[in-house]
Amino acid sequence: MPSIRKTLVAALMAFPAAMGHSWGEQLRNIDDKGNYVGQYGYPRGFVDRGSNAPGSGDAMSYRVNEGRAYINKDDMVCPPAQREQKQANADKFPRLRSPPGGYVAIRYQENGHVTSADTNPEKPEKGGTIFVYGTKEPKPDDKLVDVLQWTKDGQGGDKRGVLLAMTDYDDGRCYLNNGSPKAKEREQFSPAYAMGSPQSGPSNTVMYCETDVKLPDTMELSKAYTLYWVWQWASMPGRAGFPKEGKDEYFTTCMDIDAASADVAMAAEAPEAMAKFQMLQQDGVTTAHPDFKSRTALFTDSPFKREYGPVTSEISIPGGGSGSGGDAPFPTNSTPPAGPTAPVTTSAVPVPSAAPPAPSNAPPISAIIPSSTAQLPSPSNSAASSATMEIPTLSGRPGAAPTPPAGNDGVVTVTDTVMVTVTAPAPTAPVATPPAPPAVAPPAITPRAVHSIYHRNGAKFRGL
């Protein structure tokens, strides 16, 4: 029979706040098989949402542009309690230790932004985008607009950091245990259980979302590496009647990781050792998102492409500030016109993988033989009509395969004759004079087809 404490914990987790904001809450290492391994890790200044401290449920939530529609160039990327590389309670909530080049999951609760997303129709699909930036040289006064300029190649902005990951806020499996249709659907294939509770029956706790990050191989052992978790949740202009100028909304969490060897960081821990560092409302999920190595985001452009305020006019950002960059058009109820669609067909003519070049006296490969259905050029539309010429293809061999006669080293001479008649007027340049008399059609042209046949073992047959 579970203890009273475990029962209370499970009850608390089953009924979280209906709607709130999100922050990076817990970090886990991921092994090559997708399992969480090693100890838990936490952001700077971590406050456990399960504690009895007043306002503990929102203490970690940091809206960068609180009370304003847009960010400015002086907004700090980290909340006040996270601007120094310090843990609030390192004995209970330490930094994560990870090997250079390893994968890390930054876990967070969706707080209604997934299971109740229809209450915010002006927001981007999948709850917006999470950007994760990394640096060896963090500063207590790092500004958000400076960090947002860092790029994957490390050449953006002041070049102190890199963009490590871009993922959708909604990872496709997370949910609150709130009885909503989406929660009920997801808990069928991703059940989540409170730590210490029997893993049977319906899900009884929150399934955390996660942002998956591959750490740089250049992390230095025994040194801290800083991650900035940035959630961009903009209000899109023109959606659901929202004002055309749009609105910013950024939430951030700052955290450090201690680089350690794999045998130290990924070592299995005894249950009692794990219990020492777990959250009060710890879940028992042991596996990472199944696509932790390959996840991408719907929006893959610079975050400044969803920046609608004046900040992009105050700083130099190449290609930034349009507020439209990587977004697909907002879905409509329109449907494509009815009617049959012409099928696309391809010929089945085999092509040698390493065919030798054609003889120098052969016609150029660019010569095109028009089909009987090709539109012939006219004096008024010669350029346009040439674009409609169809390229004929052979659907099979024209006749039986040749057989080499004896005593001739396997050489076969093949002759195919193709009769083609092309009738077209000579092109004339338009002039402001009376129409010229009709052009006389050139005589019929009968080209001689040149081709080579390559046997699969390398023998070559050529003929005119």
C-alpha positions in Angstrom: 0.0 0.0 0.0 1.6 3.3 -1.0 2.5 5.8 1.6 0.3 8.8 2.4 3.0 11.0 0.9 3.0 9.2 -2.4 -0.7 9.3 -2.5 -0.7 13.1 -2.0 2.0 13.5 -4.6 0.0 11.5 -7.2 -3.1 13.6 -6.4 -1.2 16.8 -6.8 0.1 15.7 -10.2 -3.2 14.6 -11.4 -4.7 18.1 -11.0 -2.1 20.7 -12.2 -3.0 24.3 -12.9 -5.4 24.6 -15.8 -3.4 27.1 -17.7 -0.1 28.7 -17.1 3.3 29.3 -18.7 6.3 27.0 -19.1 10.0 26.8 -18.2 12.8 24.3 -18.6 12.2 22.3 -15.4 14.5 19.2 -15.5 17.3 17.9 -17.6 18.1 14.3 -18.4 20.9 12.6 -20.4 19.8 10.3 -23.3 21.7 7.2 -24.3 21.9 5.8 -27.9 18.8 3.6 -27.3 16.7 6.6 -26.2 16.7 5.9 -22.4 17.1 8.5 -19.8 20.3 7.7 -17.9 22.4 9.2 -15.1 21.3 11.7 -12.5 18.7 14.5 -12.8 19.9 18.0 -13.5 18.2 21.4 -13.0 18.3 25.0 -14.2 19.9 27.8 -12.3 18.0 29.0 -9.3 15.5 26.1 -9.5 12.3 26.3 -7.4 10.4 23.0 -7.2 6.8 23.5 -8.2 5.8 20.9 -5.7 7.1 22.8 -2.7 5.0 24.7 -0.2 6.7 28.0 -1.0 4.3 30.8 -1.9 3.9 31.1 -5.6 6.3 28.2 -6.2 4.2 27.1 -9.2 5.1 30.3 -11.1 8.4 31.2 -9.6 10.3 29.8 -12.6 8.1 31.4 -15.2 9.8 34.4 -16.9 8.1 36.4 -19.6 10.8 38.6 -21.1 8.6 41.4 -22.2 6.2 41.4 -19.3 3.6 44.2 -19.6 4.8 45.2 -23.1 3.8 44.2 -26.6 7.3 43.9 -27.9 10.8 43.1 -26.7 13.5 45.8 -26.8 17.3 45.7 -27.1 17.8 45.9 -23.3 15.8 42.9 -22.3 17.8 40.3 -20.5 17.7 36.7 -21.7 17.8 35.3 -18.1 15.4 36.0 -15.3 16.9 37.8 -12.3 17.5 34.7 -10.3 19.3 33.0 -13.2 21.8 35.6 -14.3 24.6 34.1 -12.4 26.0 30.5 -12.8 24.6 29.3 -9.5 22.2 26.7 -8.3 19.7 27.8 -5.7 20.0 24.5 -3.8 22.9 22.5 -5.3 22.7 19.7 -2.8 19.1 19.0 -3.9 18.9 20.4 -7.4 22.4 20.2 -9.0 23.6 20.8 -12.5 23.4 18.0 -15.0 26.6 16.3 -15.9 26.8 15.3 -19.6 29.5 14.0 -22.0 30.6 16.3 -24.9 28.5 15.5 -28.0 25.8 13.8 -26.0 22.0 14.3 -26.2 20.1 16.0 -23.5 16.3 16.4 -22.9 15.1 19.7 -21.4 11.8 18.7 -19.9 8.8 21.1 -19.2 5.1 20.8 -18.6 2.8 22.1 -21.3 0.4 23.8 -18.8 -2.5 23.8 -21.2 -0.7 25.2 -24.3 -1.1 21.8 -25.9 -4.3 20.2 -24.5 -6.1 23.6 -24.5 -4.4 25.2 -27.5 -7.7 26.2 -29.1 -8.1 28.9 -26.5 -5.3 30.8 -28.2 -6.1 30.7 -32.0 -3.8 33.6 -32.7 -0.7 31.6 -31.7 1.5 29.6 -34.1 0.8 25.9 -34.8 2.4 23.5 -32.4 2.6 26.2 -29.7 5.4 28.1 -31.3 9.1 27.3 -31.4 11.7 26.7 -28.8 15.3 27.8 -29.6 18.2 26.5 -27.6 21.5 28.4 -27.7 24.8 27.3 -26.2 27.9 29.3 -25.1 31.2 28.8 -23.3 31.2 32.5 -22.5 28.0 33.5 -20.8 27.6 37.0 -19.4 25.3 38.0 -16.5 23.9 40.8 -18.7 23.4 38.8 -21.9 20.6 40.4 -23.9 17.9 38.4 -25.6 18.3 40.2 -29.0 22.0 39.4 -28.9 21.5 35.8 -28.2 18.8 35.5 -30.9 21.5 36.5 -33.5 23.6 33.4 -32.8 23.5 30.9 -35.6 24.2 27.2 -36.1 27.6 27.9 -37.6 28.6 30.2 -34.8 29.1 33.2 -37.0 26.0 35.1 -36.0 26.0 38.2 -33.8 29.0 38.5 -31.5 30.0 34.9 -32.3 30.1 33.9 -28.6 27.5 31.2 -29.0 25.6 28.9 -31.3 22.1 27.8 -32.1 21.9 24.1 -31.0 18.3 23.2 -31.5 14.9 24.4 -32.9 11.9 22.3 -31.9 8.2 22.8 -31.7 6.8 23.5 -28.3 4.4 20.6 -28.7 6.6 17.5 -29.0 3.6 15.4 -30.1 3.4 13.2 -27.0 3.1 15.5 -24.0 -0.1 16.3 -22.1 -1.6 17.4 -18.8 -3.6 14.7 -17.1 -6.7 16.9 -17.3 -9.3 14.7 -19.0 -9.3 16.7 -22.3 -9.8 14.8 -25.6 -6.2 15.4 -26.6 -4.9 14.2 -23.2 -7.1 11.1 -23.4 -5.8 10.3 -26.9 -2.2 10.7 -26.0 -2.2 8.9 -22.8 -3.2 5.8 -24.7 0.2 5.5 -26.4 2.3 7.5 -23.9 1.0 6.7 -20.4 2.8 8.6 -17.6 2.9 7.5 -14.0 4.0 9.2 -10.8 7.3 7.9 -9.4 6.6 4.9 -7.1 3.0 4.3 -8.2 2.1 1.0 -10.0 2.5 1.4 -13.8 -0.8 -0.1 -14.6 -4.3 1.2 -15.4 -4.8 4.7 -16.8 -2.1 7.4 -16.7 -2.1 9.2 -13.4 0.3 12.1 -14.0 1.7 14.7 -16.5 3.6 13.6 -19.5 6.3 16.2 -19.8 7.2 17.8 -23.1 10.9 17.9 -24.0 13.3 19.9 -26.1 16.1 17.6 -27.4 19.6 19.0 -27.7 22.8 17.6 -29.1 25.7 19.1 -27.1 28.8 20.3 -28.9 31.7 18.0 -29.2 33.9 20.9 -28.2 32.7 21.1 -24.6 35.7 21.1 -22.2 35.7 18.5 -19.4 35.2 19.8 -15.9 33.9 23.1 -17.2 30.4 24.4 -17.3 28.6 25.0 -20.6 25.6 27.3 -20.7 22.2 26.7 -22.4 19.6 29.4 -23.0 16.1 27.9 -23.5 14.0 30.4 -25.4 10.3 29.8 -26.2 8.9 32.2 -28.8 5.1 32.2 -28.5 4.2 35.2 -30.7 0.7 36.3 -31.5 0.5 36.2 -35.3 -0.8 39.2 -37.1 -4.2 38.8 -38.8 -5.1 35.5 -37.1 -8.4 35.1 -35.3 -9.0 38.9 -35.6 -5.7 39.7 -33.9 -4.3 43.2 -34.8 -2.3 43.2 -38.0 0.9 44.3 -36.1 1.2 41.1 -34.1 2.7 40.8 -30.6 5.8 39.3 -29.0 5.8 36.8 -26.2 9.0 35.1 -25.0 9.7 32.9 -22.1 13.2 31.8 -21.2 15.2 29.5 -18.8 18.9 29.5 -18.3 20.9 26.5 -17.2 24.4 25.1 -17.1 25.8 21.7 -17.8 29.0 20.3 -16.3 31.0 18.5 -19.0 32.1 15.0 -17.8 33.3 11.8 -19.3 30.6 9.4 -20.5 31.4 6.7 -17.9 30.7 9.3 -15.1 27.7 11.2 -16.6 25.9 8.2 -18.0 26.4 5.8 -15.1 23.4 4.0 -13.7 22.3 5.2 -10.3 20.8 3.3 -7.5 17.1 4.1 -6.7 18.0 5.7 -3.4 20.6 7.9 -5.0 18.1 9.0 -7.7 15.4 9.7 -5.0 17.7 12.2 -3.3 17.6 14.5 -6.4 14.1 14.0 -7.8 11.4 16.6 -7.7 8.6 16.3 -5.2 6.2 15.7 -8.1 8.6 13.4 -10.0 7.2 11.3 -12.8 8.5 7.8 -13.6 9.1 8.2 -17.4 12.3 6.5 -18.4 12.5 7.0 -22.1 13.1 10.1 -24.2 11.0 11.3 -27.2 11.3 8.6 -29.9 12.6 11.1 -32.4 15.1 12.8 -30.1 17.9 12.7 -32.7 15.9 13.9 -35.6 13.2 16.3 -34.4 12.7 19.5 -36.3 10.3 22.5 -36.1 7.6 23.7 -38.4 9.2 27.1 -38.3 12.9 26.9 -39.2 13.8 30.5 -39.9 15.4 33.2 -37.8 13.3 34.1 -34.7 13.4 37.7 -36.0 11.1 36.6 -38.9 8.4 36.4 -36.2 9.5 39.6 -34.5 6.9 42.3 -35.0 8.3 45.1 -32.8 10.7 48.0 -33.6 13.8 46.2 -32.2 14.9 45.0 -35.6 15.3 48.6 -36.7 17.5 49.4 -33.7 20.1 46.7 -34.3 21.7 45.3 -37.5 20.2 42.0 -38.3 20.7 40.7 -41.9 17.4 39.6 -43.3 15.5 40.2 -40.1 12.4 42.1 -39.1 10.0 41.2 -41.8 7.6 39.3 -39.5 6.8 36.8 -42.2 9.9 34.8 -43.1 9.4 31.1 -42.4 5.7 31.0 -41.8 3.3 29.0 -44.1 0.0 30.7 -44.9 -2.6 30.3 -42.2 -4.9 27.4 -43.1 -8.2 28.2 -44.8 -11.3 26.3 -45.7 -10.7 26.5 -49.4 -10.4 23.3 -51.4 -8.6 22.6 -54.7 -10.8 22.7 -57.8 -12.5 19.4 -58.8 -11.6 17.6 -62.0 -9.3 14.9 -63.2 -5.6 15.3 -63.0 -3.5 14.1 -65.9 -1.3 11.2 -64.8 2.5 11.6 -65.0 4.2 8.8 -66.9 7.8 7.9 -67.4 9.4 5.6 -69.9 11.1 2.4 -68.9 14.2 2.7 -71.1 17.2 1.4 -69.2 20.2 3.8 -69.0 23.7 2.5 -68.6 25.2 3.6 -65.3 28.6 4.5 -66.9 28.0 4.9 -70.6 31.0 6.2 -72.6 30.6 9.5 -74.5 29.0 9.5 -77.9 31.2 9.7 -81.1 32.4 13.2 -82.1 30.5 13.0 -85.4 27.1 12.2 -83.7 24.4 14.8 -83.5 24.4 16.8 -80.3 22.4 15.3 -77.4 20.4 18.5 -77.2 18.7 17.8 -80.6 15.1 17.1 -80.0 12.8 15.0 -82.3 9.3 16.3 -82.0 6.4 14.0 -81.5 3.3 13.9 -83.7 1.4 15.9 -81.0 3.9 18.7 -80.6 2.7 22.2 -81.2 4.6 23.7 -84.2 6.0 27.2 -84.0 4.0 30.1 -85.6 5.3 33.5 -86.7 3.5 35.2 -83.7 4.5 32.7 -81.0 7.6 30.9 -81.9 9.2 31.2 -78.5 6.2 30.1 -76.6 5.5 27.2 -78.9 9.0 25.8 -78.6 8.4 25.4 -74.8 5.5 23.0 -75.5 7.5 20.6 -77.7 7.2 17.1 -76.3 10.3 14.9 -75.9 9.5 11.4 -77.3 10.7 8.3 -75.4 10.9 4.7 -76.3 8.9 2.3 -74.2 11.0 -0.7 -75.3 13.6 -2.0 -77.7 12.7 -1.4 -81.4 13.0 -5.1 -82.5 14.7 -8.2 -81.3 18.0 -8.0 -79.4 21.0 -8.4 -81.7 23.0 -11.7 -81.6 26.8 -11.5 -82.3 27.9 -13.8 -85.2 30.7 -16.2 -84.6 34.2 -15.2 -85.3 33.7 -11.4 -85.1 34.8 -10.8 -81.5 31.2 -10.2 -80.5 30.8 -7.0 -82.5 27.3 -6.4 -84.0 26.4 -3.7 -86.4 22.8 -2.5 -85.9 21.1 -0.1 -88.3 17.8 1.6 -87.3 16.2 4.2 -89.6 13.8 6.8 -88.2 11.8 8.9 -90.6 10.9 12.3 -89.2 9.3 15.2 -91.1 9.4 18.7 -89.6 7.5 21.5 -91.2 7.8 24.9 -89.7 8.0 28.5 -91.0 11.2 30.4 -90.6 11.1 32.7 -87.6 10.8 36.4 -88.4 11.3 39.5 -86.2 8.2 41.7 -85.8 8.5 45.0 -87.7 6.2 48.0 -88.1 5.6 47.3 -91.8 2.9 45.5 -93.8 2.9 41.8 -93.1 5.5 39.9 -95.0 4.3 37.1 -97.4 4.0 33.7 -95.7 7.3 31.9 -95.2 8.0 28.9 -97.4 8.2 25.8 -95.4 11.7 24.1 -95.5 12.0 20.8 -97.1 11.4 17.7 -95.1 14.4 16.6 -93.0 15.2 13.0 -92.6 17.8 12.7 -89.8 19.7 9.5 -89.4 19.3 8.1 -85.9 22.6 7.4 -84.2 22.6 5.2 -81.1 24.8 3.0 -79.1 23.8 -0.2 -77.3 25.7 -1.3 -74.2 25.6 -4.8 -73.0 25.5 -5.3 -69.2 28.9 -6.9 -69.2 30.5 -3.9 -71.0 30.3 -4.9 -74.7 29.5 -2.0 -77.0 27.3 -2.1 -80.2 27.2 1.0 -82.4 25.5 1.6 -85.7 24.1 4.2 -88.0 
